[in-house]
């Protein structure tokens, strides 16, 4: 059984977002398990905008290269630069030190995302 924290919302494509400040984005434990060992992460720069449902970057593993999709629209206010030197953090701690972006978003941005319960049903 994969961890699905209750303090986040989810995309069907296995990205998560926290709903309180700072609003962080990453990939789920299920996603990193499917990918295998992450060896490279490409992320946007601070100040760039991301659009809900569109690609904001790439994660490369020993198995595949996968696009990362924005759960919501917003401005990138921080990126986890530690991932550039230590992409394995995505595997080691996908809901903690493996976060990818911090976004400035509107409060109603989370309405169309999966609840933890809905995401659990998807991956079971």
C-alpha angles and dihedrals in degrees: 000000000000125000114254110180115216094220094072143063124227145214123222086240088065103255119134134205131194115233097213133058124322092038102214130186129204143135126277129253088250091055095049090048091053092047097049121207110006111222103170139021125193115197136174122257126259109273095033120119125233126202125220111260095011128108116267099174149332137264118201123199136173087266106041151343112247134185119236116224127211113240090204140007118261149112121288107241097171140007126203097248091181087075090067090066098027110031088161087079086082088064097038099048113003094169096042129024090008094069114132113197142013115213137195103224140163118260095246092053094102099059096099097045128100119265117231089259093051092048092049089054090051095054099040 
